[in-house]
Amino acid sequence: VVTVAVAVAMVSGKKIGLRERSTMQDAISAPKVGGIVRFTGFILKGTFIVELTGAVLMAPQFIKDFGFVKGIWYAVFHSISAFCNAGFDLMGVREPFSSLTHYVGHPVINFAIMMLIVVGGLGFLTWEDIWTNRRCWRKYRMQSKVILVTDLILVIVPTVIFYFGEFHGSQWGNGLERFWLSLFQAVTPRTAGFNTADFGQMSEGGRFLMVMLMLIGGAPGSTAGGMKMTTIAVLLLSAAAVDRKSTRLN
């Protein structure tokens, strides 16, 4: 909301004062006020490109399933919904509360939705680091490093747990479908409400893992909610440091 307000002021030619810049800094967790207007432009352009890419990827399948006009609308709607980590879907037209269960093994739909959720949940400062420094990892901010490493762990570990511990058996499809099923359920709880698995068939352990992922959420200054990845990373690292110190003393 703050980003849109600043964008409207920029387009209308209104001068962006210190109060607006400070509000924008708080909204996106920026380290400083300087360059905040330029950064706002970067956010708007990046958001448009990412959401357009997601819509283009999903459009062919949705057009095939729902017709041209409705298919385009579904592609745009779900792209924005996934990027914003909202998880609203329109798939109740097929079956009540079905979400994306009809696309459980569809690689393009799965990839597009997950890509949008992850990119939206990384945070805009992390975007800037990736765009500016590319593969030069040493130049990244410490916050960006923590976010990227934590995000990778929070995707890989739950995927492995889901694949071998939850989605086993013929009712969950073949190996490739189980992979997409496991990966999607590892990504989507991060404050996005989509699902490709029937939660009613999942075990209590699997649902508990999803609740923990929901609690953690995404990165500061992102479209995701939750406790934030940086918070959980700092808590775990602090606990490990205290444990090491206690072990040495003993």
Salt bridges, closest charged atoms under 4 A:
ASP65 OD2 - ARG94 NH2 3.15
GLU95 OE1 - HIS102 NE2 3.88
GLU128 OE2 - ARG38 NH2 3.25
GLU128 OE1 - ARG141 NH2 2.88
ASP129 OD1 - ARG141 NH1 3.56
ASP151 OD1 - ARG190 NH2 2.82
